[in-house]
Amino acid sequence: MKKKLIITIAAGLVSFGGMFALAWLTGKTPAATKAQQPIASSSGKSEEKLPSPQALAEIPDGATQERMRRAMTEKQLKNLVYEVRERIQEYEDKLRDLRSREQQLQTAHNELKKDIDDLNNLRVELVSTIAGLKEERDRLEKTRIEIEKTEQTNLISMAATYDKMDPASASTILTNMAKVQSGAPNDAIKILHYMGDRTKANLLAELANAEPELAAYFCQKLKQMVEKK
């Protein structure tokens, strides 16, 4: 009877030792194995599985979590600093480009202002030139001698008569006619205008000997003769 009891106890010890060794080798204890199995509640429903010791060992403690949080914060801060630097660089590039464009616009503005000033000066000069030309035209209009169409026939006839005279006689008559008209010998010049070229040349040569100033005056006025149509 005692032998059977000893043998039973020894078998139980060996069996327990084998189970303990098996649980130790697999990293689980019988208690942990039981902890993973659902436990029936009083209501008959199974409860949630409890985490294994290995899973519990993998959960970081408070210090590790704090280090991880700090590491993530530092990484986020570095990323933020890098992004801010990129934005600052983009802003500086855009600012540099705007300044370059502003300088170009200022240069173009200065050139345009200079062109406008040059155009204004040219306009003033042009107005002055036009005014001078107008005055010269008015002066020429006042000094030119117009021959009316109605008097052309009489002048041509008289010129033909003077053509038949000798240059000395014709020169004397035209000189007296010019002096009678007191500074505006238009009739004498008109007759001289219609005389033949040969007679006209001889008359002016004769007149140049006697009255050189009057001869020069006749030559100048002959260029201002205008026949109205």
C-alpha positions as CSV (number, residue, x, y, z in Angstrom):
1,M,0.0,0.0,0.0
2,K,2.8,2.4,0.9
3,K,4.7,1.4,-2.3
4,K,1.7,2.2,-4.5
5,L,1.3,5.6,-2.8
6,I,5.0,6.5,-3.3
7,I,4.9,5.4,-6.9
8,T,1.8,7.5,-7.5
9,I,3.4,10.6,-5.8
10,A,6.6,10.1,-7.8
11,A,4.6,9.8,-11.1
12,G,2.7,13.0,-10.3
13,L,6.0,14.8,-9.5
14,V,7.6,13.6,-12.8
15,S,4.4,14.6,-14.7
16,F,4.4,18.1,-13.1
17,G,8.1,18.5,-13.8
18,G,7.6,17.6,-17.4
19,M,4.8,20.1,-17.8
20,F,6.9,22.8,-16.1
21,A,9.8,22.1,-18.4
22,L,7.6,22.2,-21.5
23,A,6.1,25.5,-20.4
24,W,9.5,27.0,-19.7
25,L,10.8,25.9,-23.1
26,T,7.9,27.3,-25.0
27,G,7.9,30.6,-23.0
28,K,4.6,30.0,-21.5
29,T,3.5,28.8,-18.1
30,P,0.5,26.8,-17.4
31,A,-0.9,29.8,-15.7
32,A,-0.2,31.9,-18.7
33,T,-1.8,29.3,-20.9
34,K,-4.9,29.4,-18.7
35,A,-4.8,33.2,-18.9
36,Q,-5.0,33.1,-22.7
37,Q,-8.1,30.9,-22.5
38,P,-11.5,32.6,-22.1
39,I,-12.8,32.4,-18.5
40,A,-16.5,31.7,-18.2
41,S,-18.3,34.4,-16.2
42,S,-21.2,34.0,-14.0
43,S,-23.4,34.9,-17.0
44,G,-21.9,32.2,-19.1
45,K,-20.2,34.5,-21.6
46,S,-16.4,34.3,-22.3
47,E,-14.2,37.3,-21.2
48,E,-11.5,39.0,-23.4
49,K,-8.1,37.3,-23.7
50,L,-5.5,38.7,-21.4
51,P,-2.2,39.7,-23.0
52,S,0.7,37.2,-22.8
53,P,3.9,37.9,-20.8
54,Q,5.7,38.3,-24.1
55,A,3.2,40.9,-25.3
56,L,3.4,42.6,-22.0
57,A,7.2,42.7,-22.3
58,E,6.9,44.3,-25.7
59,I,4.9,47.3,-24.4
60,P,7.2,50.2,-23.8
61,D,7.4,51.7,-20.4
62,G,6.9,55.4,-19.5
63,A,10.5,56.4,-20.0
64,T,10.7,54.7,-23.4
65,Q,7.5,56.4,-24.5
66,E,8.8,59.7,-23.3
67,R,12.0,59.2,-25.4
68,M,10.0,58.2,-28.4
69,R,7.8,61.3,-28.0
70,R,10.8,63.5,-27.7
71,A,12.4,61.8,-30.8
72,M,9.2,62.4,-32.8
73,T,9.0,66.0,-31.6
74,E,12.6,66.7,-32.6
75,K,12.0,65.1,-36.0
76,Q,8.9,67.2,-36.5
77,L,10.8,70.3,-35.4
78,K,13.6,69.6,-37.8
79,N,11.1,69.1,-40.6
80,L,9.4,72.4,-39.6
81,V,12.7,74.2,-39.6
82,Y,13.6,72.8,-43.0
83,E,10.3,73.8,-44.4
84,V,10.6,77.3,-43.0
85,R,14.0,77.7,-44.5
86,E,12.7,76.6,-47.9
87,R,9.9,79.1,-47.6
88,I,12.4,81.8,-46.7
89,Q,14.6,80.9,-49.6
90,E,11.6,81.0,-52.0
91,Y,10.6,84.4,-50.5
92,E,14.1,85.8,-51.0
93,D,14.2,84.5,-54.6
94,K,10.9,86.1,-55.4
95,L,12.0,89.3,-53.6
96,R,15.2,89.3,-55.7
97,D,13.2,88.8,-58.9
98,L,10.8,91.6,-58.0
99,R,13.7,94.0,-57.3
100,S,15.3,93.1,-60.6
101,R,12.0,93.7,-62.4
102,E,11.6,97.0,-60.5
103,Q,15.0,98.1,-61.7
104,Q,14.2,97.2,-65.3
105,L,10.9,99.1,-65.0
106,Q,12.7,102.1,-63.5
107,T,15.2,102.0,-66.4
108,A,12.5,101.8,-69.0
109,H,10.6,104.6,-67.2
110,N,13.7,106.8,-67.3
111,E,14.3,106.1,-71.0
112,L,10.7,106.8,-71.8
113,K,10.8,110.1,-69.8
114,K,13.9,111.0,-71.7
115,D,12.2,110.2,-75.0
116,I,9.2,112.3,-74.0
117,D,11.4,115.2,-73.1
118,D,13.2,114.9,-76.4
119,L,9.9,114.9,-78.3
120,N,8.7,117.9,-76.4
121,N,11.9,119.8,-77.3
122,L,11.5,118.7,-80.9
123,R,7.9,119.9,-80.8
124,V,9.0,123.3,-79.5
125,E,11.7,123.5,-82.2
126,L,9.2,122.5,-84.8
127,V,6.7,125.0,-83.7
128,S,9.4,127.7,-83.8
129,T,10.5,126.6,-87.2
130,I,7.0,126.6,-88.5
131,A,6.4,130.1,-87.1
132,G,9.6,131.3,-88.8
133,L,8.6,129.7,-92.1
134,K,5.2,131.3,-91.8
135,E,6.8,134.7,-91.2
136,E,9.1,134.2,-94.1
137,R,6.2,133.3,-96.3
138,D,4.2,136.3,-95.2
139,R,7.2,138.5,-95.9
140,L,7.7,137.0,-99.3
141,E,4.0,137.4,-100.1
142,K,4.3,141.1,-99.1
143,T,7.4,141.6,-101.3
144,R,6.3,139.7,-104.4
145,I,4.9,141.6,-107.3
146,E,1.7,140.2,-108.8
147,I,0.6,140.8,-112.3
148,E,-3.1,140.8,-112.8
149,K,-4.4,139.0,-115.8
150,T,-6.2,142.1,-117.0
151,E,-3.0,144.1,-117.3
152,Q,-0.9,141.4,-118.9
153,T,-1.9,142.5,-122.5
154,N,-0.9,146.1,-121.9
155,L,2.4,145.2,-120.3
156,I,3.3,142.9,-123.1
157,S,2.6,145.6,-125.6
158,M,4.6,148.2,-123.7
159,A,7.5,145.7,-123.3
160,A,7.5,145.2,-127.1
161,T,7.9,149.0,-127.6
162,Y,10.8,149.1,-125.2
163,D,12.4,146.2,-127.0
164,K,12.6,148.4,-130.1
165,M,14.4,151.2,-128.3
166,D,18.2,151.4,-127.7
167,P,19.2,150.2,-124.2
168,A,20.3,153.6,-123.1
169,S,17.0,155.3,-123.9
170,A,14.9,152.4,-122.4
171,S,17.1,152.5,-119.3
172,T,16.6,156.2,-118.8
173,I,12.8,155.9,-119.1
174,L,12.6,153.0,-116.7
175,T,14.9,154.8,-114.2
176,N,12.6,157.9,-114.2
177,M,9.5,155.7,-113.9
178,A,11.0,153.9,-110.8
179,K,11.9,157.2,-109.2
180,V,8.4,158.6,-109.8
181,Q,6.9,155.6,-108.1
182,S,9.0,156.4,-104.9
183,G,10.4,153.1,-103.8
184,A,7.9,150.8,-105.4
185,P,8.6,150.8,-109.1
186,N,6.3,147.9,-109.9
187,D,5.3,149.2,-113.3
188,A,8.9,149.5,-114.5
189,I,9.7,146.0,-113.2
190,K,6.6,144.5,-114.8
191,I,7.6,146.0,-118.2
192,L,11.1,144.7,-117.8
193,H,9.7,141.3,-117.0
194,Y,8.0,141.0,-120.4
195,M,10.9,142.4,-122.4
196,G,13.0,140.1,-124.5
197,D,16.0,138.5,-122.8
198,R,18.5,140.1,-125.0
199,T,17.1,143.6,-124.7
200,K,16.6,143.1,-121.0
201,A,20.3,142.1,-120.5
202,N,21.5,145.2,-122.5
203,L,19.2,147.5,-120.5
204,L,20.3,146.1,-117.1
205,A,24.0,146.5,-118.2
206,E,23.4,150.1,-119.2
207,L,21.5,150.7,-116.0
208,A,24.3,149.2,-113.9
209,N,26.7,151.9,-115.2
210,A,24.3,154.7,-114.4
211,E,22.3,153.4,-111.4
212,P,24.0,150.3,-110.0
213,E,21.7,150.1,-106.9
214,L,18.6,150.4,-109.0
215,A,19.9,147.7,-111.4
216,A,20.4,145.4,-108.4
217,Y,17.0,146.2,-107.2
218,F,15.4,145.3,-110.5
219,C,17.3,142.0,-110.7
220,Q,16.0,141.1,-107.2
221,K,12.4,142.0,-107.9
222,L,12.4,140.1,-111.2
223,K,12.6,136.9,-109.2
224,Q,9.5,137.8,-107.3
225,M,7.2,138.3,-110.3
226,V,4.0,136.3,-110.1
227,E,1.4,136.1,-112.9
228,K,-2.1,135.5,-111.7
229,K,-4.2,133.1,-113.7
